[in-house]
Amino acid sequence: MRDNGRVTSATRQPETQAAATRPRLIATDLDGTLLRDDKSVSPRTVAALAAAEEAGIEVFFVTGRPARWMDVVSDHVHGHGLAICGNGAAVVDLHGGPGAHRFVKVRELPRRNALDTVRLLREAAPGTVYAVEQTFGFNQEPAYPKLHMEIPDTLAPAEDLLAPDSPTAGEPVLKILAHHPELDPDAFLTLARLAVGDRANVTRSSPSALLEISGPEVSKASTLALCCAERGISHEEVVAFGDMPNDVEMLTWAGRSYAMGNAHPDVVAAASGRTVANNDDGVAVVIERLLNERP
């Protein structure tokens, strides 16, 4: 790997035509990528995002976070104001500010698929516990750990939460969360993908054995591709950033992609380049370089 200032060159292949294409859209993950470990957006990164928008490059936040957790970047939304949340399960307009967002597009996980997934994963990994993320609600099983500072709306078995006659049956399911108290996170991911098959898309972004399960073919990449198609933007004109397995498809799809210095090995393998860690403003480092390259 050749050193190129503070940003290393591609580890998978040399940058060729895609690198020469003028970027029209920047797609960045949040946690572990744009955000520092204290969940702040550094002044340098704020300035880089604003400079990109000023130069006519759209910026999309593409995250596993639900819409209600987007207040961390709501002050930094420019132009279109859209963000891709829930690993591609929703496109959200953040212009209304915290608590006033609007769902522009929802790609739900069908309840039949979700129920099949819960059953198959219980069989493959006994001890798995679940939470259910919906457009406006969050429900969980009693044994699901308090991984986040969040009070669930309902406590019940996943089968009841996902039942066709449940009180929340009219609200789309964006994803289910599956936690195992003992398994290695990567081993759990591999096992779940084999068990679930094409019934759902399974990924992870947490350092713990916590899986995020979305509808079939729903991912950051597929929803980003839809948003780009609506704007007449090709994948060669997209620059993407990420750090965890839920970013792999997006990094593979984008014309240019960067794994953070703190990235998971699968992300490093998927990306066409690397930058420094999130705490060292790795996204800003690349944006500054891209803007300097523009004629």
C-alpha positions as a Python dict, from the first residue, in 0.01 Angstrom:
ca = {
    (1, 'M'): (0, 0, 0),
    (2, 'R'): (157, 327, -115),
    (3, 'D'): (152, 628, 109),
    (4, 'N'): (-7, 933, -53),
    (5, 'G'): (13, 1206, 206),
    (6, 'R'): (-240, 1134, 479),
    (7, 'V'): (-462, 927, 250),
    (8, 'T'): (-342, 592, 124),
    (9, 'S'): (-394, 465, -228),
    (10, 'A'): (-632, 188, -326),
    (11, 'T'): (-573, -150, -170),
    (12, 'R'): (-796, -342, -410),
    (13, 'Q'): (-708, -193, -746),
    (14, 'P'): (-543, 121, -885),
    (15, 'E'): (-768, 422, -918),
    (16, 'T'): (-846, 464, -1287),
    (17, 'Q'): (-1137, 621, -1474),
    (18, 'A'): (-1359, 649, -1164),
    (19, 'A'): (-1094, 856, -990),
    (20, 'A'): (-1081, 1093, -1285),
    (21, 'T'): (-1460, 1142, -1285),
    (22, 'R'): (-1572, 1463, -1117),
    (23, 'P'): (-1772, 1368, -807),
    (24, 'R'): (-2132, 1482, -790),
    (25, 'L'): (-2234, 1314, -467),
    (26, 'I'): (-2063, 1222, -138),
    (27, 'A'): (-2221, 939, 60),
    (28, 'T'): (-2095, 900, 414),
    (29, 'D'): (-2172, 675, 704),
    (30, 'L'): (-2197, 844, 1044),
    (31, 'D'): (-2084, 640, 1345),
    (32, 'G'): (-1717, 548, 1321),
    (33, 'T'): (-1689, 744, 996),
    (34, 'L'): (-1808, 1106, 987),
    (35, 'L'): (-1861, 1129, 1362),
    (36, 'R'): (-1580, 1118, 1612),
    (37, 'D'): (-1603, 861, 1890),
    (38, 'D'): (-1771, 1120, 2115),
    (39, 'K'): (-2045, 1147, 1846),
    (40, 'S'): (-1947, 1501, 1754),
    (41, 'V'): (-1889, 1648, 1409),
    (42, 'S'): (-1555, 1829, 1417),
    (43, 'P'): (-1526, 2190, 1297),
    (44, 'R'): (-1297, 2072, 1018),
    (45, 'T'): (-1559, 1821, 899),
    (46, 'V'): (-1838, 2080, 920),
    (47, 'A'): (-1632, 2310, 700),
    (48, 'A'): (-1553, 2033, 451),
    (49, 'L'): (-1919, 1935, 415),
    (50, 'A'): (-2020, 2297, 360),
    (51, 'A'): (-1742, 2344, 102),
    (52, 'A'): (-1856, 2035, -87),
    (53, 'E'): (-2214, 2162, -104),
    (54, 'E'): (-2088, 2507, -210),
    (55, 'A'): (-1897, 2337, -492),
    (56, 'G'): (-2216, 2170, -614),
    (57, 'I'): (-2151, 1824, -468),
    (58, 'E'): (-2451, 1676, -291),
    (59, 'V'): (-2389, 1517, 48),
    (60, 'F'): (-2594, 1222, 169),
    (61, 'F'): (-2569, 1086, 521),
    (62, 'V'): (-2617, 709, 484),
    (63, 'T'): (-2651, 538, 820),
    (64, 'G'): (-2788, 246, 1014),
    (65, 'R'): (-2936, 492, 1262),
    (66, 'P'): (-3312, 540, 1282),
    (67, 'A'): (-3450, 878, 1184),
    (68, 'R'): (-3507, 983, 1544),
    (69, 'W'): (-3132, 962, 1610),
    (70, 'M'): (-3039, 1204, 1331),
    (71, 'D'): (-3030, 1516, 1548),
    (72, 'V'): (-2652, 1471, 1567),
    (73, 'V'): (-2621, 1594, 1206),
    (74, 'S'): (-2945, 1790, 1158),
    (75, 'D'): (-2754, 2118, 1183),
    (76, 'H'): (-2529, 2012, 896),
    (77, 'V'): (-2796, 1926, 638),
    (78, 'H'): (-2770, 2140, 327),
    (79, 'G'): (-2960, 2157, 0),
    (80, 'H'): (-3189, 1858, -40),
    (81, 'G'): (-3194, 1777, 334),
    (82, 'L'): (-3227, 1406, 276),
    (83, 'A'): (-3063, 1121, 466),
    (84, 'I'): (-3075, 745, 418),
    (85, 'C'): (-3154, 578, 750),
    (86, 'G'): (-3194, 224, 881),
    (87, 'N'): (-2934, 79, 640),
    (88, 'G'): (-3143, 183, 342),
    (89, 'A'): (-3487, 113, 486),
    (90, 'A'): (-3590, 480, 475),
    (91, 'V'): (-3511, 805, 302),
    (92, 'V'): (-3585, 1089, 543),
    (93, 'D'): (-3621, 1464, 496),
    (94, 'L'): (-3443, 1623, 794),
    (95, 'H'): (-3534, 1983, 715),
    (96, 'G'): (-3798, 1984, 988),
    (97, 'G'): (-3535, 1932, 1256),
    (98, 'P'): (-3524, 1675, 1540),
    (99, 'G'): (-3859, 1502, 1586),
    (100, 'A'): (-4011, 1670, 1280),
    (101, 'H'): (-3860, 1459, 1003),
    (102, 'R'): (-4065, 1331, 709),
    (103, 'F'): (-4034, 988, 549),
    (104, 'V'): (-3983, 1032, 176),
    (105, 'K'): (-3932, 665, 93),
    (106, 'V'): (-3984, 349, 302),
    (107, 'R'): (-3851, 6, 204),
    (108, 'E'): (-4004, -215, 466),
    (109, 'L'): (-3926, -566, 586),
    (110, 'P'): (-4240, -774, 519),
    (111, 'R'): (-4374, -921, 842),
    (112, 'R'): (-4385, -1270, 694),
    (113, 'N'): (-4016, -1247, 613),
    (114, 'A'): (-3942, -1105, 956),
    (115, 'L'): (-4126, -1389, 1130),
    (116, 'D'): (-3945, -1649, 919),
    (117, 'T'): (-3613, -1483, 1003),
    (118, 'V'): (-3685, -1484, 1377),
    (119, 'R'): (-3778, -1852, 1365),
    (120, 'L'): (-3478, -1960, 1160),
    (121, 'L'): (-3231, -1762, 1367),
    (122, 'R'): (-3374, -1892, 1694),
    (123, 'E'): (-3314, -2243, 1563),
    (124, 'A'): (-2964, -2169, 1435),
    (125, 'A'): (-2850, -1961, 1735),
    (126, 'P'): (-3045, -2042, 2053),
    (127, 'G'): (-3038, -1752, 2293),
    (128, 'T'): (-3090, -1483, 2028),
    (129, 'V'): (-3314, -1198, 2142),
    (130, 'Y'): (-3487, -938, 1927),
    (131, 'A'): (-3601, -580, 1890),
    (132, 'V'): (-3824, -439, 1617),
    (133, 'E'): (-3757, -100, 1458),
    (134, 'Q'): (-4055, 63, 1286),
    (135, 'T'): (-4104, 400, 1123),
    (136, 'F'): (-4197, 571, 1448),
    (137, 'G'): (-4187, 294, 1708),
    (138, 'F'): (-3931, 76, 1881),
    (139, 'N'): (-4035, -250, 2047),
    (140, 'Q'): (-3833, -531, 2200),
    (141, 'E'): (-3834, -859, 2381),
    (142, 'P'): (-3795, -839, 2761),
    (143, 'A'): (-3451, -1006, 2746),
    (144, 'Y'): (-3315, -771, 2479),
    (145, 'P'): (-3030, -576, 2642),
    (146, 'K'): (-3033, -202, 2694),
    (147, 'L'): (-2780, -138, 2421),
    (148, 'H'): (-2906, 215, 2366),
    (149, 'M'): (-3054, 483, 2588),
    (150, 'E'): (-3402, 408, 2465),
    (151, 'I'): (-3728, 313, 2629),
    (152, 'P'): (-3924, 63, 2416),
    (153, 'D'): (-4287, 127, 2338),
    (154, 'T'): (-4375, -240, 2395),
    (155, 'L'): (-4216, -542, 2562),
    (156, 'A'): (-4325, -874, 2411),
    (157, 'P'): (-4190, -1177, 2223),
    (158, 'A'): (-4083, -1094, 1870),
    (159, 'E'): (-4347, -1328, 1730),
    (160, 'D'): (-4617, -1117, 1899),
    (161, 'L'): (-4458, -788, 1795),
    (162, 'L'): (-4453, -902, 1432),
    (163, 'A'): (-4791, -1076, 1424),
    (164, 'P'): (-5037, -957, 1156),
    (165, 'D'): (-5286, -859, 1429),
    (166, 'S'): (-5039, -682, 1657),
    (167, 'P'): (-5129, -327, 1769),
    (168, 'T'): (-4852, -191, 1545),
    (169, 'A'): (-4942, -399, 1238),
    (170, 'G'): (-5027, -88, 1038),
    (171, 'E'): (-4680, 63, 1081),
    (172, 'P'): (-4400, -55, 849),
    (173, 'V'): (-4117, -262, 994),
    (174, 'L'): (-3784, -109, 891),
    (175, 'K'): (-3557, -370, 1045),
    (176, 'I'): (-3527, -619, 1325),
    (177, 'L'): (-3230, -629, 1559),
    (178, 'A'): (-3096, -963, 1675),
    (179, 'H'): (-2857, -985, 1970),
    (180, 'H'): (-2666, -1284, 2099),
    (181, 'P'): (-2495, -1269, 2439),
    (182, 'E'): (-2208, -1507, 2360),
    (183, 'L'): (-2131, -1547, 1991),
    (184, 'D'): (-1846, -1373, 1811),
    (185, 'P'): (-1996, -1085, 1605),
    (186, 'D'): (-1856, -1196, 1268),
    (187, 'A'): (-1940, -1561, 1334),
    (188, 'F'): (-2295, -1459, 1424),
    (189, 'L'): (-2325, -1262, 1101),
    (190, 'T'): (-2205, -1554, 889),
    (191, 'L'): (-2434, -1799, 1066),
    (192, 'A'): (-2735, -1570, 1029),
    (193, 'R'): (-2680, -1511, 659),
    (194, 'L'): (-2665, -1884, 597),
    (195, 'A'): (-2976, -1948, 807),
    (196, 'V'): (-3189, -1665, 667),
    (197, 'G'): (-3092, -1688, 301),
    (198, 'D'): (-3272, -1445, 70),
    (199, 'R'): (-3563, -1381, 307),
    (200, 'A'): (-3388, -1070, 440),
    (201, 'N'): (-3065, -875, 421),
    (202, 'V'): (-2848, -930, 729),
    (203, 'T'): (-2559, -707, 829),
    (204, 'R'): (-2399, -545, 1134),
    (205, 'S'): (-2242, -220, 1248),
    (206, 'S'): (-2197, -278, 1620),
    (207, 'P'): (-1882, -411, 1788),
    (208, 'S'): (-2107, -654, 1977),
    (209, 'A'): (-2298, -953, 1840),
    (210, 'L'): (-2586, -737, 1721),
    (211, 'L'): (-2729, -796, 1375),
    (212, 'E'): (-2942, -556, 1172),
    (213, 'I'): (-3193, -729, 947),
    (214, 'S'): (-3371, -546, 664),
    (215, 'G'): (-3597, -640, 376),
    (216, 'P'): (-3466, -849, 87),
    (217, 'E'): (-3218, -651, -125),
    (218, 'V'): (-3250, -349, 105),
    (219, 'S'): (-2910, -200, 179),
    (220, 'K'): (-2734, 133, 193),
    (221, 'A'): (-2615, 69, -162),
    (222, 'S'): (-2950, -17, -318),
    (223, 'T'): (-3130, 283, -167),
    (224, 'L'): (-2842, 516, -252),
    (225, 'A'): (-2858, 386, -609),
    (226, 'L'): (-3229, 474, -624),
    (227, 'C'): (-3162, 826, -494),
    (228, 'C'): (-2880, 872, -745),
    (229, 'A'): (-3092, 747, -1034),
    (230, 'E'): (-3359, 1005, -948),
    (231, 'R'): (-3089, 1273, -981),
    (232, 'G'): (-2926, 1137, -1294),
    (233, 'I'): (-2607, 1059, -1101),
    (234, 'S'): (-2406, 752, -1199),
    (235, 'H'): (-2220, 535, -953),
    (236, 'E'): (-1891, 658, -1104),
    (237, 'E'): (-1980, 1007, -979),
    (238, 'V'): (-2024, 893, -618),
    (239, 'V'): (-1759, 901, -345),
    (240, 'A'): (-1846, 689, -40),
    (241, 'F'): (-1704, 646, 311),
    (242, 'G'): (-1758, 373, 571),
    (243, 'D'): (-1612, 160, 848),
    (244, 'M'): (-1830, -146, 918),
    (245, 'P'): (-1983, -444, 732),
    (246, 'N'): (-2310, -258, 671),
    (247, 'D'): (-2109, -22, 448),
    (248, 'V'): (-1954, -289, 225),
    (249, 'E'): (-2218, -290, -50),
    (250, 'M'): (-2216, 90, -71),
    (251, 'L'): (-1837, 106, -90),
    (252, 'T'): (-1831, -161, -360),
    (253, 'W'): (-2098, 19, -564),
    (254, 'A'): (-1952, 369, -552),
    (255, 'G'): (-1704, 484, -815),
    (256, 'R'): (-1460, 584, -543),
    (257, 'S'): (-1478, 461, -186),
    (258, 'Y'): (-1272, 500, 127),
    (259, 'A'): (-1236, 276, 430),
    (260, 'M'): (-1164, 464, 748),
    (261, 'G'): (-838, 404, 932),
    (262, 'N'): (-1045, 234, 1202),
    (263, 'A'): (-1242, 18, 956),
    (264, 'H'): (-1334, -350, 979),
    (265, 'P'): (-1114, -574, 757),
    (266, 'D'): (-1407, -652, 524),
    (267, 'V'): (-1452, -280, 464),
    (268, 'V'): (-1084, -233, 385),
    (269, 'A'): (-1111, -514, 129),
    (270, 'A'): (-1423, -364, -30),
    (271, 'A'): (-1310, -3, -61),
    (272, 'S'): (-1096, 132, -343),
    (273, 'G'): (-894, 348, -103),
    (274, 'R'): (-825, 428, 260),
    (275, 'T'): (-824, 741, 468),
    (276, 'V'): (-729, 813, 828),
    (277, 'A'): (-950, 730, 1126),
    (278, 'N'): (-1274, 904, 1218),
    (279, 'N'): (-1111, 1075, 1516),
    (280, 'D'): (-857, 1225, 1274),
    (281, 'D'): (-1128, 1365, 1042),
    (282, 'G'): (-1070, 1107, 768),
    (283, 'V'): (-1377, 1214, 568),
    (284, 'A'): (-1273, 1579, 573),
    (285, 'V'): (-919, 1486, 462),
    (286, 'V'): (-1052, 1326, 145),
    (287, 'I'): (-1314, 1595, 73),
    (288, 'E'): (-1048, 1865, 98),
    (289, 'R'): (-831, 1675, -146),
    (290, 'L'): (-1119, 1620, -388),
    (291, 'L'): (-1205, 1989, -388),
    (292, 'N'): (-843, 2081, -456),
    (293, 'E'): (-844, 1845, -754),
    (294, 'R'): (-1148, 2008, -915),
    (295, 'P'): (-1075, 2241, -1207),
}
